[in-house]
Amino acid sequence: MPYLFTRTTRLASGGPASLDWALKVTEKVNMIGELKVSLWARMFSAELGSITWSTVVDDMAEIVTGDEKLDADSGFVELVSQGAQYSAGTGLDDGLIQLMNAATVTTDAKFAMVTAAVLAPGKAAEGIALGLELCELGKEVTGAETLFGTAVTGVFGRLVWISLHESLEQMQAGGEALAANPSWIEMIDKRTPAAYMPGSGQRWISRKVM
């Protein structure tokens, strides 16, 4: 199964200059390596200023090969060093998610609603199966594709759903449709409490910058 690889950092309030730097990094990465990355910025959410580069790979070795090519490019290394002036000082956080469904990252997606939760003890099979059902029902109700996977790194047992939308209006309409759907509400109320750890849920919105 494919993997979603992410690299996240948080920018200080540097205005347009900081985002311009992030765009230059994205362009450089796509120019040098075979991996094509997208740049996302968090909005309406906690940890505002966080930006994420993401790509989907079939093999972890692709990530290592890509990093080696970047590290060997003096122009990229210099560009990364320039980023210190825009950083909030949090460093970089890599994430790796093994995707469990057949959803694809459409180039038309401009917004992503990301939801994360941690499996309850002894509920791996049930929680993953329920996660896939939530994706299917979500698409049926809203028409939006949702990537779903298990975290390979980070918090053990973490599951991630990434609902992709072409516009903010589409995302809002989809959320309102789910909130009014009896089947969705029943699934959330009756089945998720047993499958996932109480209080482990997180949610944030990102917009695609490039």
Phi, psi and omega in degrees: 000151181288166179236143172259118179255133179230148173227119189240141172218172180237128181269144171287171182285079183257007179066206183300331183297320181292319179290325177298321176298315180297323178294320179296321177298316180299315179298319181294316179300315181290337179281321186279308190261176177276337178285131178256117185253155174245153180247128181235147179234135182287145179215154179053026190218171174294161181057044177301140185103350178287135175236150183225130169264135183223152175203155177251131180232159176270339187216139179299330181299334179297325180292316180298315179299318179297316179296322180296320178295320180292317181295336181272355181262114184297325179296320179291316180301318179295320180295319178296319180296328178293337183291346181301328182287344181254352186283147174275002176087015182269352182076196181249143175236119175268148176224146180223122182237127175275117184283135186252356181232179188264010179297150181241155177276101182284141179291346180278347182292126179245343180223148179225130172260114185254128178235136180227146177208163181247134180300140173287153180304131179076011185241025183299307182298314181295317183292321179290317178298318178295322178301319178292322178296321178297322178297315183295314180292322178300317179292322180299321183278320187252338184083359183270140174285144177228121172282140180221134181198175180254140181288126176276327178237166181090214182295125181294134179084010182280136175245148182226132173247133179233103181271125187257136184224147181279339181208162177295324179296319179295319179296317179297315180297321180295317178297320179291324178294319179294318181297338181259001184267118183300322181295320179294314181298318180296320180295317180293316185288319190261334187249326182292327181300328181277332186273332186236151182296129177301135178081001182270352184289139175223154178209140175208163181243138174233148175247145180280124179267325181204000000 
